[in-house]
Amino acid sequence: MTSAPTAPLTVLVGRPRYEGANIRTWIGFKHFIYLTEEAVLQWLRDRGPGARDLFHEYGLGVEVVDCSVQLPATLEVDDEARVEVTGDSGARLTVRMTVHRGGQDLVVLRGKVRIALVREPTATVSSPAPEHLADLVVPTVAAAGVLARADDRTIAAGQSVADVLTPVGSNTFLWSWRAPYFYCHFSDRVQHSGFVRALEEVVDRFLADRGISVGRLVRERAWIPVVSRARVQLVETAGMEEEVHTVLTVVDVLRGVMFDARMDCYVRRDDRLVHTATARILHGYAISSGPRAGELAEFDDEVLRALSGGVK
């Protein structure tokens, strides 16, 4: 990747990773967000210091705490993406991603990003932050205050995690996973991209659990997943190797072609389920072959029943 800093605009030019080309040559939403994160890190470097120096010289960990993206067009493997970041403060950054296709620049992402600089207990120094970044410094992820109120839960005697997070009639899907070190930052906590991965996986697991797995719909209907909007926010630290209890809830079905879902993540500490992250995703399917190729697929009764889980 190369960058061309021109204050106050940061520009990063790069290509999506091959890993993201899971169905034909289209790139999944996760890798749009990865490119966005790279551009935000370049925004920091252009203003100095970057993430490495902030840790080693100031004891600060750069953390994306809120990233919201709209994806109006596709990104493909081998596309060269131009990512522009504007904003005077890391608390309010605007991102625009384009590719040159068909003789014109096509917008493939519009986004908003917020970063925080977290005081790191594992750092050996903790000098005062550079003046232009001082407003981003927080003692913990929770202190960034991304949500006005975290959705912590209490586990009563005799209750399980599932009893609290997936009560009867809730249409909520639960998946629990151990937070591996390679999802973490600074020997400590799950980073933003770790929860982006969790969002992708919990949707995949939910669809498979409901009998409409991605693989099945690709094989039988030539339907391919399409994500047009996603947002992931950090609420509190989820520590390395803690068990992260992740729930997905379908909030709404829009025009019979997209479903809006919410992900919430918790870790159990004594009798509390601490809310660590929340996300939203707008998900549908495109038809990849036949006379309607390129159109959005309309949900039939089977898909609608699967999404509702029988809950009316």
C-alpha positions in Angstrom: 0.0 0.0 0.0 1.1 3.6 -0.6 -0.1 6.8 0.8 -0.1 10.4 -0.3 -0.6 12.8 2.6 -2.0 16.2 1.7 -3.2 18.0 4.8 -6.0 18.2 5.8 -6.9 15.2 3.6 -5.3 11.8 4.1 -5.3 9.5 1.0 -4.4 5.8 1.1 -4.3 3.7 -2.0 -4.5 0.0 -1.6 -6.1 -3.3 -2.6 -8.3 -5.6 -0.6 -6.8 -8.8 0.7 -7.4 -12.0 -1.3 -8.8 -13.6 1.8 -12.0 -11.5 1.3 -12.8 -13.0 -2.1 -15.0 -15.8 -0.8 -17.7 -15.9 -3.5 -16.4 -15.4 -7.1 -14.2 -12.3 -7.0 -16.4 -10.1 -4.8 -14.9 -8.8 -1.6 -16.8 -9.2 1.7 -17.8 -6.3 4.0 -15.1 -7.1 6.5 -12.3 -6.2 4.1 -13.9 -2.8 3.3 -13.6 -2.1 7.1 -10.0 -3.4 7.1 -9.1 -0.9 4.4 -10.9 1.9 6.3 -8.9 1.1 9.4 -5.6 1.2 7.4 -6.6 4.7 6.1 -7.4 5.9 9.6 -4.0 4.7 10.8 -2.4 6.7 8.0 -4.4 9.7 9.1 -2.6 9.5 12.4 0.8 9.0 10.8 0.3 12.0 8.6 -0.1 14.1 11.7 2.5 12.2 13.8 3.0 10.1 15.8 1.6 6.8 14.5 0.3 3.8 16.5 3.8 2.4 17.2 5.2 5.6 18.6 2.1 6.4 20.5 2.5 3.1 22.4 6.2 3.2 22.9 6.7 6.9 23.6 3.4 7.8 25.2 1.9 4.5 26.6 -1.2 4.9 24.4 -3.0 2.2 22.4 -4.8 3.3 19.3 -8.3 1.8 19.3 -11.1 2.1 16.7 -14.1 2.4 19.0 -16.8 3.1 16.4 -16.9 2.5 12.7 -20.0 2.8 10.6 -20.0 2.1 6.8 -22.4 2.2 3.9 -21.4 0.1 0.9 -23.3 1.4 -2.2 -21.2 -0.6 -4.7 -19.1 -3.8 -5.0 -15.4 -4.1 -4.4 -13.5 -6.8 -6.2 -10.2 -8.6 -5.8 -7.5 -6.6 -7.7 -9.4 -3.4 -7.5 -7.2 -0.5 -6.5 -9.1 1.5 -3.9 -8.6 5.1 -3.0 -9.5 5.8 0.6 -9.9 9.4 1.7 -10.0 10.4 5.3 -11.0 13.9 6.5 -11.5 15.4 9.9 -9.6 17.5 12.4 -10.1 15.1 15.3 -10.0 11.4 15.6 -13.3 11.5 17.3 -15.0 12.6 14.1 -13.5 11.2 10.9 -15.2 10.8 7.6 -14.1 8.2 5.1 -14.8 7.8 1.4 -13.6 4.9 -0.7 -13.6 4.9 -4.5 -12.5 2.6 -7.3 -11.9 3.6 -11.0 -14.3 1.5 -13.0 -15.8 2.0 -16.5 -14.0 5.2 -17.0 -15.2 6.9 -13.8 -14.6 7.0 -10.1 -17.2 4.9 -8.3 -17.9 5.3 -4.6 -17.9 1.9 -2.9 -17.9 3.1 0.8 -19.0 6.1 2.9 -18.1 5.9 6.5 -17.7 7.5 9.9 -14.9 6.5 12.3 -14.1 7.4 15.9 -10.8 6.4 17.6 -9.6 6.6 21.2 -6.1 6.5 22.7 -6.3 4.1 25.6 -3.8 4.3 28.5 -1.9 0.9 28.3 -0.8 -0.7 31.6 1.7 -2.9 29.8 3.5 0.1 28.3 6.8 1.1 30.0 6.3 4.8 29.5 3.4 7.2 29.8 4.4 10.7 28.7 1.7 13.3 28.2 0.0 12.9 24.8 0.8 15.2 21.9 -1.4 18.3 22.2 -3.3 17.7 19.0 -4.4 14.2 20.3 -5.0 14.9 23.9 -8.8 15.0 23.6 -8.7 11.3 22.5 -7.0 10.0 25.6 -9.1 7.7 27.9 -8.1 5.4 30.8 -10.2 2.5 29.4 -12.3 1.5 26.4 -15.4 2.1 28.5 -14.4 5.6 29.3 -14.6 6.5 25.5 -18.4 6.5 26.2 -19.4 5.2 22.8 -22.9 4.3 24.1 -24.8 6.5 26.5 -25.7 3.4 28.5 -24.3 -0.1 28.3 -26.7 -3.0 28.3 -25.2 -5.0 31.2 -27.3 -7.9 32.5 -27.5 -9.6 35.9 -27.5 -13.4 36.2 -29.8 -14.5 39.0 -29.1 -17.7 41.1 -29.9 -20.7 39.0 -29.9 -18.9 35.7 -27.5 -19.7 32.8 -26.1 -17.2 30.2 -28.6 -18.6 27.7 -31.5 -18.0 30.1 -30.6 -14.3 30.3 -29.6 -13.7 26.7 -32.0 -15.9 24.8 -35.3 -16.0 26.7 -38.2 -18.0 25.2 -39.8 -16.1 22.4 -37.0 -13.7 21.8 -35.9 -15.0 18.4 -32.3 -14.4 19.5 -29.4 -16.6 18.5 -26.5 -17.2 20.9 -22.9 -18.1 20.0 -20.1 -18.2 22.6 -16.4 -18.1 21.7 -13.0 -17.8 23.4 -11.3 -14.5 22.6 -7.9 -15.6 21.0 -4.8 -13.5 21.3 -4.8 -12.9 17.5 -8.1 -11.0 17.8 -6.5 -8.7 20.5 -4.4 -5.6 20.9 -1.7 -4.8 23.4 -1.6 -8.2 25.1 -5.0 -7.2 26.6 -8.3 -6.9 24.7 -10.3 -7.8 21.7 -9.8 -5.1 19.0 -12.4 -3.6 16.8 -11.6 -5.9 13.9 -12.0 -8.9 16.2 -15.6 -7.9 16.7 -16.0 -7.2 12.9 -15.0 -10.9 12.4 -17.4 -11.9 15.1 -20.2 -10.0 13.3 -19.5 -11.9 10.1 -19.3 -15.2 11.8 -22.4 -14.9 14.0 -24.5 -14.0 10.9 -23.1 -17.1 9.1 -23.8 -19.3 12.1 -27.3 -17.9 12.6 -28.3 -18.5 8.9 -26.9 -22.1 9.1 -28.8 -22.7 12.4 -32.0 -21.6 10.7 -31.5 -23.9 7.7 -30.6 -21.2 5.1 -26.9 -21.4 5.2 -24.8 -19.3 2.8 -23.5 -22.4 1.1 -27.0 -23.8 0.6 -28.4 -20.6 -0.9 -25.4 -20.3 -3.2 -25.7 -23.9 -4.5 -29.5 -24.1 -4.8 -30.5 -20.6 -5.7 -27.3 -18.8 -6.8 -28.0 -16.2 -4.1 -24.9 -14.5 -2.8 -24.7 -12.5 0.5 -24.8 -8.7 0.1 -24.1 -6.3 3.0 -25.1 -2.7 2.4 -24.5 -1.2 5.8 -22.6 -2.2 9.0 -21.6 -0.6 12.2 -19.4 -2.0 15.0 -19.0 -0.2 18.4 -16.8 -1.0 21.4 -18.5 -0.6 24.7 -16.1 -2.2 27.3 -13.0 -4.3 27.3 -13.3 -8.0 26.4 -10.1 -9.5 27.7 -7.8 -12.0 25.9 -9.1 -15.5 26.4 -12.4 -14.5 28.0 -15.5 -16.2 26.7 -17.5 -13.8 24.6 -21.2 -14.5 24.6 -22.6 -13.1 21.3 -26.2 -12.7 20.4 -27.8 -11.9 17.1 -31.3 -10.6 16.8 -33.2 -9.8 13.6 -34.7 -6.4 14.2 -36.6 -5.9 10.9 -37.1 -7.1 7.4 -37.0 -4.3 4.8 -39.1 -4.4 1.6 -38.8 -8.2 1.6 -35.2 -8.0 0.3 -33.0 -7.1 3.3 -32.9 -7.9 7.0 -31.6 -5.6 9.7 -29.9 -7.4 12.5 -28.2 -6.4 15.8 -25.2 -8.1 17.4 -24.4 -7.7 21.1 -21.4 -9.2 22.9 -21.0 -9.9 26.6 -18.4 -11.4 29.0 -19.4 -12.9 32.3 -17.9 -11.5 35.4 -19.3 -13.0 38.6 -23.1 -12.5 38.4 -22.9 -9.9 35.7 -22.9 -10.0 31.9 -20.8 -7.0 30.9 -21.7 -5.5 27.5 -18.5 -5.3 25.5 -19.6 -4.5 21.9 -22.6 -3.9 19.8 -23.2 -3.9 16.0 -25.8 -3.5 13.3 -25.8 -5.1 9.9 -28.1 -4.7 6.9 -28.0 -8.0 4.9 -29.6 -9.4 1.8 -28.8 -11.4 -1.3 -28.0 -10.7 -4.9 -28.8 -13.1 -7.7 -25.6 -14.2 -9.3 -26.8 -16.0 -12.5 -29.7 -16.3 -14.8 -32.0 -13.6 -16.3 -32.2 -11.7 -13.0 -28.4 -11.7 -12.4 -27.4 -8.6 -10.4 -30.8 -8.0 -8.9 -31.7 -8.3 -5.2 -33.4 -11.6 -4.3 -36.9 -11.4 -2.8 -37.3 -13.4 0.4 -39.8 -16.2 0.0 -41.8 -17.8 2.8 -39.0 -20.2 3.8 -36.5 -17.4 4.2 -39.0 -15.2 6.1 -39.9 -18.1 8.5 -36.2 -18.7 9.1 -35.5 -15.1 9.9 -38.4 -14.8 12.2 -37.8 -18.1 13.9 -41.5 -18.6 14.1 -41.9 -15.5 16.3 -44.7 -13.2 15.2 
